[in-house]
Structures are given as C-alpha cells and as structure tokens.
Amino acid sequence: MAIERLDDLRARLRQEALEHGIHPRDVDLLLSDVLSMSLASLYAHGEIEVDASRIEPSLRRRYAGEPLQYIRGRTEFYSREFLVDDRVLIPRPETELLVETAIERAPRGARVIDIGTGSGCIAISIESERTDLRVTGVDRSVAALAVASQNRQQLDSRVSLAASDLFDAILGTFDIIVSNPPYVPQPEYEQLATEVRVHEPRLALTPGPRGTEIIERLLDQSHARLAPEGLLIIEVGYGQDEAIREIAEAKRYEIDEFLPDLAGIPRVVVLSAHAW
C-alpha cells in the first residue's frame, strides 16, 4: 500500500500521463471513479491521503491504449450517460447532429428506426427528446444489443430493440430511417489510432474498401421501407459527400440537405426517395 497526499498523487500522475501521450484530465476522471469522489471534491480536498495503488490497474489499461470510456464503462452523449464497453462503438460528439436532425425532421407520432443502433445512444436520445415518436433500434450484433438493452433500462426508455442485418428481420415502413453506419474505408481503417483500431469493434467502423458499402445497401433497402414523405438521415465520413451524391443519384434519391458538423465537415445527409 502506497499512501500519498491526493494533490501530490495527482501532480505525479498527471505528469506521467503527459509522458505517455495521455491527457492529464484522464487521470482526474479515473481518480474520481476509484475514490468515488466528484471532480470538484477531488480538486478541493488535495490534503487527504489515499492509496496510490488503487488507480494503477486503470492507468495501465489507459497507457496500453484502451479508451477512457471503456475503462470507466460509460460516456456522455446528448446530455445523458450511456454505458459502453468493447461490444459497441464509443459515441462521438458529431453524432449528436444526427440526433438533432431526426428530432427536428420527424413529424408528430412518426415511426423511426435506427439502423446499427450499437449502444442505443441514437435511438434512446431521439425517443427521450420526442416521446411522441415510436422508435426502434436494430443491430446485427446481439452483443451490442445487450448493451443497448442495459441503456434502455437505465434511462427508462421505451425504445424497441431487435436483432437484424439492416431490414432483414424487420417488417413495415418508417417515416424516419436514421443510421450512423460503418463508413471508414478499409485503407484508412488500417491507419487509425491504436485506441480505435485495436479496441473498438471493427464491424462498427469499416464496411470494406470503399467505406460506402453499407450505405449503398441501406439505400437499396430503404426504398421499400420509407413511408410516403419519409426521410433517410445518415452520418457519413470526412470527404465522402461527393461519393454520397453520386450514390444517391444512381439509387434514385434526392439529397434534401447536407449538414456540416462543428468542424465544417459535411457530416449528416438527409435524403428522400424518388418514386419508382
């Protein structure tokens, strides 16, 4: 047992984190978890003595490249706390734009489906903000759906969950089809940081060499699944906007809008289907 003053321990570990290329705030968050203290209490009570060995297992995982969110078992998305682990993709801030767009565009009482729901963060956020909507989340991964089910229970959500590869096991039509599909081209995936490439689920990140393979399948299947006046709202990757325009035209969709994220990158595309 190595007893240290909290302020001394923080200073030492924050410097150590920098030497490992890790943000010092990660140390504070992990300390707050293992000591069951809020960040405010952590900062205010530097004089208390703590057992430094309690944080060592978490730091070893972090220094080995494991994402902070997996170590903590949770992350914030759309002002709510979601459980996450290596069965699901970690929600990114830019995906909140996808949620905002669906919330704004969905007519009252609409039927909404989230394709590739993962942790359930998109479906649950939409339903929590718009309780008039009937929201379903589907994923081909049963393991991911187990996490989504935990989040549904924790956040008291009424979202329906189902195992399905896109629409294969789903009946009916939808007013809004929303998806954050895997869209990283295979060559780019191989260059991703270890934190992402090694620890996050591959199936949630890359669909193949082009990066648009799942999007193409989704557009093919959505023609028969969109209700009249229905919309397809998809998150896409950096530099994919021109490819998406070409795919949409080839598959008889009209692009209503391309919405940029906070970095100005075209991130969310809203499509409507031409009549066949």
C-alpha positions as CSV (number, residue, x, y, z in Angstrom):
1,M,0.0,0.0,0.0
2,A,1.5,3.3,-1.1
3,I,-0.1,6.2,0.7
4,E,0.2,9.7,-0.8
5,R,-1.4,13.1,-0.4
6,L,-4.0,13.4,-3.1
7,D,-2.6,16.6,-4.5
8,D,0.9,15.1,-4.7
9,L,-0.5,12.0,-6.4
10,R,-2.5,14.0,-8.9
11,A,0.6,16.1,-9.8
12,R,2.8,13.0,-10.2
13,L,0.3,11.0,-12.3
14,R,-0.7,13.9,-14.5
15,Q,3.0,14.4,-15.4
16,E,3.3,10.7,-16.0
17,A,0.2,10.8,-18.3
18,L,1.8,13.5,-20.4
19,E,4.9,11.4,-20.8
20,H,2.7,8.6,-22.1
21,G,0.9,10.9,-24.5
22,I,-2.3,10.8,-22.4
23,H,-4.4,13.9,-21.5
24,P,-3.9,14.7,-17.8
25,R,-7.7,15.0,-17.3
26,D,-7.9,11.3,-17.8
27,V,-6.1,10.9,-14.5
28,D,-8.5,13.1,-12.7
29,L,-11.5,11.2,-14.1
30,L,-10.1,7.8,-13.2
31,L,-9.2,9.1,-9.7
32,S,-12.7,10.4,-9.2
33,D,-14.0,6.9,-10.1
34,V,-11.7,4.8,-7.9
35,L,-12.1,7.2,-5.0
36,S,-15.8,7.7,-5.5
37,M,-15.3,11.5,-5.4
38,S,-16.7,14.2,-7.7
39,L,-14.1,16.2,-9.7
40,A,-15.0,19.2,-7.5
41,S,-14.2,17.2,-4.4
42,L,-11.1,15.9,-5.9
43,Y,-9.8,19.4,-6.6
44,A,-10.9,20.8,-3.2
45,H,-9.5,18.1,-0.9
46,G,-5.9,17.6,-2.0
47,E,-4.8,17.2,1.6
48,I,-6.4,13.8,2.1
49,E,-4.3,10.7,2.0
50,V,-5.1,8.0,-0.5
51,D,-3.8,4.6,-1.5
52,A,-2.0,5.3,-4.8
53,S,-2.1,1.6,-5.8
54,R,-5.9,1.8,-6.3
55,I,-5.6,3.7,-9.6
56,E,-2.7,1.6,-11.0
57,P,-4.8,-1.0,-12.9
58,S,-6.9,1.6,-14.6
59,L,-3.8,3.6,-15.6
60,R,-2.1,0.5,-17.0
61,R,-5.1,0.0,-19.2
62,R,-5.1,3.6,-20.3
63,Y,-1.4,3.6,-21.1
64,A,-1.8,0.5,-23.2
65,G,-4.2,2.4,-25.4
66,E,-7.6,1.3,-24.1
67,P,-10.1,4.1,-24.5
68,L,-11.0,6.0,-21.3
69,Q,-14.7,5.4,-21.9
70,Y,-14.3,1.6,-21.8
71,I,-12.2,1.8,-18.7
72,R,-14.9,3.9,-17.0
73,G,-17.7,1.9,-18.5
74,R,-19.6,4.9,-19.5
75,T,-19.7,8.1,-21.6
76,E,-21.9,11.1,-22.1
77,F,-23.9,11.6,-25.2
78,Y,-26.7,14.2,-25.8
79,S,-26.6,15.2,-22.1
80,R,-27.2,11.6,-20.9
81,E,-24.8,9.0,-19.5
82,F,-24.6,5.8,-21.6
83,L,-23.0,2.5,-20.6
84,V,-20.3,1.5,-23.1
85,D,-17.7,-1.3,-23.5
86,D,-15.8,-3.0,-26.3
87,R,-19.0,-4.5,-27.7
88,V,-20.1,-1.1,-29.0
89,L,-18.7,1.9,-30.7
90,I,-18.0,4.9,-28.4
91,P,-20.5,7.6,-29.3
92,R,-18.8,10.7,-30.9
93,P,-19.9,14.3,-30.4
94,E,-20.5,14.8,-34.1
95,T,-23.2,12.1,-34.0
96,E,-25.3,14.4,-31.9
97,L,-26.0,16.2,-35.1
98,L,-27.7,13.1,-36.4
99,V,-29.9,13.0,-33.4
100,E,-30.8,16.7,-33.6
101,T,-31.7,16.4,-37.3
102,A,-34.0,13.4,-36.7
103,I,-35.7,15.2,-33.8
104,E,-36.3,18.3,-35.9
105,R,-37.4,16.5,-39.0
106,A,-39.7,13.7,-37.5
107,P,-43.4,14.5,-37.8
108,R,-45.5,14.0,-34.7
109,G,-46.2,10.4,-33.9
110,A,-43.7,9.2,-36.5
111,R,-42.3,5.7,-36.7
112,V,-38.5,5.9,-36.5
113,I,-35.9,3.2,-36.9
114,D,-32.2,3.4,-36.0
115,I,-30.1,1.0,-38.2
116,G,-27.0,-0.2,-36.5
117,T,-28.0,1.1,-33.1
118,G,-24.9,-0.2,-31.1
119,S,-25.2,1.2,-27.6
120,G,-28.6,2.6,-28.4
121,C,-27.5,6.1,-27.9
122,I,-29.1,7.5,-31.0
123,A,-32.4,5.7,-30.7
124,I,-32.7,6.4,-27.0
125,S,-31.8,10.0,-27.3
126,I,-34.4,10.6,-30.1
127,E,-37.1,8.8,-28.1
128,S,-36.2,10.6,-24.8
129,E,-36.4,14.0,-26.5
130,R,-39.5,13.2,-28.6
131,T,-41.7,10.8,-26.5
132,D,-44.4,11.0,-29.2
133,L,-42.2,9.0,-31.5
134,R,-42.3,5.2,-31.9
135,V,-38.6,4.4,-32.1
136,T,-36.9,1.0,-32.9
137,G,-33.2,0.3,-32.8
138,V,-31.8,-2.7,-34.7
139,D,-28.3,-4.2,-34.9
140,R,-26.8,-7.3,-36.4
141,S,-24.7,-7.7,-33.2
142,V,-26.5,-9.4,-30.4
143,A,-23.7,-8.4,-28.1
144,A,-24.2,-4.7,-29.0
145,L,-28.0,-5.1,-28.4
146,A,-27.2,-6.4,-24.8
147,V,-25.5,-3.0,-24.1
148,A,-28.4,-1.1,-25.7
149,S,-30.8,-3.0,-23.5
150,Q,-28.9,-2.0,-20.4
151,N,-29.0,1.6,-21.5
152,R,-32.7,1.4,-22.3
153,Q,-33.4,0.2,-18.8
154,Q,-31.0,2.6,-17.1
155,L,-32.6,5.6,-18.9
156,D,-36.2,4.4,-18.6
157,S,-36.6,4.4,-22.4
158,R,-39.4,2.8,-24.4
159,V,-37.3,2.1,-27.5
160,S,-37.9,-1.3,-29.1
161,L,-34.8,-3.3,-29.9
162,A,-34.3,-6.1,-32.4
163,A,-31.6,-8.2,-34.0
164,S,-31.4,-7.6,-37.7
165,D,-29.0,-7.1,-40.5
166,L,-30.4,-3.8,-41.8
167,F,-34.1,-4.6,-42.5
168,D,-33.8,-8.4,-42.9
169,A,-35.8,-9.2,-39.8
170,I,-38.0,-6.1,-39.7
171,L,-41.5,-5.5,-41.0
172,G,-43.3,-2.4,-42.0
173,T,-42.4,1.1,-43.2
174,F,-40.9,4.1,-41.3
175,D,-41.3,7.9,-41.5
176,I,-37.6,8.3,-40.5
177,I,-34.8,6.0,-41.1
178,V,-31.7,7.1,-39.2
179,S,-28.2,5.5,-39.2
180,N,-24.6,6.0,-38.2
181,P,-23.3,3.1,-40.3
182,P,-19.7,1.9,-40.5
183,Y,-18.1,4.2,-43.1
184,V,-14.3,4.2,-42.7
185,P,-12.7,2.9,-45.9
186,Q,-10.5,-0.2,-45.2
187,P,-7.2,1.5,-46.1
188,E,-8.0,4.4,-43.7
189,Y,-9.1,1.9,-41.0
190,E,-5.6,0.3,-41.1
191,Q,-4.1,3.8,-40.3
192,L,-6.4,4.6,-37.3
193,A,-5.0,5.2,-33.9
194,T,-4.5,2.0,-31.8
195,E,-7.1,3.3,-29.3
196,V,-9.7,3.0,-32.1
197,R,-8.4,0.2,-34.3
198,V,-7.5,-2.3,-31.6
199,H,-10.2,-1.7,-29.1
200,E,-13.4,-0.6,-30.8
201,P,-15.5,-3.2,-32.8
202,R,-14.3,-3.4,-36.4
203,L,-17.7,-4.1,-37.8
204,A,-18.9,-0.8,-36.4
205,L,-16.1,1.1,-38.2
206,T,-15.3,-0.2,-41.6
207,P,-17.6,-1.9,-44.2
208,G,-15.0,-2.6,-46.8
209,P,-12.6,-0.9,-49.3
210,R,-14.8,2.0,-50.3
211,G,-16.3,2.8,-47.0
212,T,-19.8,3.2,-48.6
213,E,-20.8,-0.5,-48.9
214,I,-23.3,-0.4,-46.0
215,I,-24.7,3.0,-47.1
216,E,-25.3,1.5,-50.6
217,R,-27.1,-1.5,-49.1
218,L,-29.1,0.8,-46.9
219,L,-30.2,3.0,-49.8
220,D,-31.2,-0.1,-51.8
221,Q,-33.4,-1.5,-49.0
222,S,-34.8,1.8,-47.8
223,H,-36.9,2.4,-51.0
224,A,-39.4,-0.3,-49.8
225,R,-39.2,0.8,-46.2
226,L,-39.8,4.6,-46.4
227,A,-43.4,5.7,-45.8
228,P,-44.7,8.4,-48.2
229,E,-42.8,11.7,-47.5
230,G,-40.3,9.6,-45.4
231,L,-36.7,10.6,-44.9
232,L,-33.4,8.8,-44.7
233,I,-30.9,10.5,-42.4
234,I,-27.3,9.2,-42.4
235,E,-24.0,10.1,-40.8
236,V,-21.1,10.0,-43.4
237,G,-17.4,10.3,-43.2
238,Y,-14.9,13.0,-44.0
239,G,-14.6,13.6,-47.7
240,Q,-17.5,11.3,-48.7
241,D,-20.0,13.9,-49.7
242,E,-19.3,13.7,-53.4
243,A,-19.4,9.9,-53.4
244,I,-22.7,10.1,-51.5
245,R,-24.2,12.5,-54.1
246,E,-23.3,10.0,-56.9
247,I,-24.7,7.0,-55.0
248,A,-27.9,8.9,-54.2
249,E,-28.4,9.8,-57.8
250,A,-27.7,6.3,-59.0
251,K,-30.2,4.8,-56.5
252,R,-32.9,7.4,-57.2
253,Y,-32.7,9.5,-54.0
254,E,-32.8,13.3,-53.7
255,I,-30.5,15.0,-51.3
256,D,-32.6,17.4,-49.3
257,E,-29.6,18.7,-47.3
258,F,-26.0,18.1,-46.3
259,L,-25.4,19.3,-42.7
260,P,-21.9,20.2,-41.5
261,D,-20.5,19.3,-38.1
262,L,-18.8,21.8,-35.8
263,A,-15.6,21.5,-37.8
264,G,-17.5,22.4,-41.0
265,I,-17.3,18.8,-42.4
266,P,-20.4,17.6,-44.3
267,R,-21.4,15.0,-41.7
268,V,-25.2,14.3,-42.0
269,V,-27.1,13.8,-45.2
270,V,-30.9,14.0,-45.4
271,L,-32.4,12.0,-48.4
272,S,-35.8,11.4,-49.8
273,A,-36.7,8.7,-52.3
274,H,-37.9,9.3,-55.8
275,A,-41.0,7.3,-56.8
276,W,-40.1,4.2,-58.9
